[in-house]
Amino acid sequence: MRKLPLFPLGAAEPVQTLLDLAAMPNAALRAGSVKLSPNQRVPAEGWSGHSAEELSLIVSGSLTGVCGGAEFQAGAGDVTLIPAGEQHWAVAGSDGAEIFWCWFGEVDG
């Protein structure tokens, strides 16, 4: 997982492209939101992995977990990118977490 800066320091342009479907043949997009309770784990057991890229904005709260074999922490205002196929799980912090997410690329069921 990578954290992406919403407003990179010293950027020449005020507009930041976070994802571009035009570069992916037959690409689709799915977006949604999730509100996690304090200390809630997703998935409840095991790992999550999917054929789509996952871009998320942590709206409030925080998460810790493992993605691609590396531990991570993310909090309100962070934007994260999980590459397609990368195994991951997360646990919401003591205040829970609200997340806006987008899957793009090979979006499956």
C-alpha positions as CSV (number, residue, x, y, z in Angstrom):
1,M,0.0,0.0,0.0
2,R,1.1,3.5,-0.7
3,K,0.0,6.8,0.8
4,L,-0.7,9.4,-1.8
5,P,-0.4,13.1,-1.1
6,L,-3.7,15.0,-1.8
7,F,-1.7,18.3,-2.1
8,P,1.9,17.5,-2.7
9,L,4.4,20.1,-1.3
10,G,5.9,22.2,-4.0
11,A,3.6,20.9,-6.8
12,A,3.6,23.1,-9.9
13,E,-0.1,22.4,-10.5
14,P,-3.0,22.8,-8.1
15,V,-4.8,19.7,-9.6
16,Q,-3.6,16.2,-8.6
17,T,-4.6,13.1,-10.7
18,L,-5.1,10.2,-8.4
19,L,-6.4,7.6,-10.9
20,D,-6.9,7.5,-14.6
21,L,-9.2,4.9,-16.1
22,A,-8.2,5.9,-19.7
23,A,-4.9,4.1,-19.2
24,M,-6.7,0.8,-18.5
25,P,-8.5,-1.1,-21.3
26,N,-12.0,-2.3,-20.3
27,A,-11.7,-0.5,-17.0
28,A,-14.6,0.0,-14.6
29,L,-15.1,2.0,-11.5
30,R,-17.0,1.3,-8.3
31,A,-17.1,3.8,-5.4
32,G,-18.6,3.5,-1.9
33,S,-18.1,4.3,1.7
34,V,-17.8,2.4,4.9
35,K,-18.1,3.3,8.6
36,L,-16.1,1.0,10.9
37,S,-16.8,0.7,14.6
38,P,-14.0,1.1,17.1
39,N,-11.5,-1.8,16.8
40,Q,-13.5,-3.4,13.9
41,R,-11.4,-5.6,11.7
42,V,-12.0,-5.9,7.9
43,P,-12.3,-8.6,6.8
44,A,-13.4,-10.1,10.1
45,E,-10.9,-13.0,9.6
46,G,-8.2,-13.7,7.1
47,W,-7.2,-11.5,4.2
48,S,-8.8,-9.4,1.5
49,G,-7.6,-9.2,-2.1
50,H,-9.3,-8.2,-5.3
51,S,-8.6,-7.8,-9.0
52,A,-9.1,-4.0,-8.9
53,E,-6.9,-1.2,-7.6
54,E,-8.3,0.3,-4.4
55,L,-8.0,4.1,-3.7
56,S,-9.3,5.2,-0.3
57,L,-9.7,8.5,1.5
58,I,-9.7,8.1,5.3
59,V,-12.4,10.7,6.1
60,S,-12.2,10.3,9.9
61,G,-10.6,8.0,12.5
62,S,-7.7,5.8,11.8
63,L,-6.6,2.3,10.6
64,T,-3.7,0.0,11.2
65,G,-3.1,-3.3,9.4
66,V,-1.0,-5.2,7.0
67,C,-0.9,-4.7,3.2
68,G,1.5,-6.6,0.9
69,G,3.3,-8.0,3.9
70,A,4.1,-4.5,5.4
71,E,2.4,-3.0,8.4
72,F,0.7,0.4,7.9
73,Q,-1.0,3.2,9.7
74,A,-3.4,5.7,8.1
75,G,-5.5,8.5,9.6
76,A,-8.0,11.2,8.7
77,G,-7.0,13.0,5.5
78,D,-4.7,10.2,4.2
79,V,-5.2,8.8,0.7
80,T,-4.1,5.2,0.2
81,L,-3.6,3.0,-2.9
82,I,-3.7,-0.8,-2.7
83,P,-2.5,-2.4,-5.9
84,A,-4.7,-5.1,-7.5
85,G,-4.1,-8.5,-6.0
86,E,-2.3,-7.2,-2.9
87,Q,-3.5,-9.1,0.2
88,H,-4.5,-6.9,3.1
89,W,-6.5,-6.4,6.3
90,A,-7.1,-3.5,8.6
91,V,-8.4,-2.6,12.1
92,A,-10.1,0.7,12.9
93,G,-8.7,2.7,15.7
94,S,-10.3,3.5,19.0
95,D,-12.6,6.2,17.4
96,G,-13.5,3.9,14.5
97,A,-13.0,5.0,10.9
98,E,-15.0,6.5,8.0
99,I,-13.6,5.7,4.6
100,F,-14.6,6.7,1.0
101,W,-13.2,4.1,-1.4
102,C,-12.9,3.5,-5.2
103,W,-12.1,0.3,-6.9
104,F,-10.9,0.8,-10.5
105,G,-9.6,-1.4,-13.2
106,E,-10.9,-5.0,-13.3
107,V,-13.8,-4.5,-11.0
108,D,-15.4,-7.9,-10.2
109,G,-18.3,-8.9,-7.9
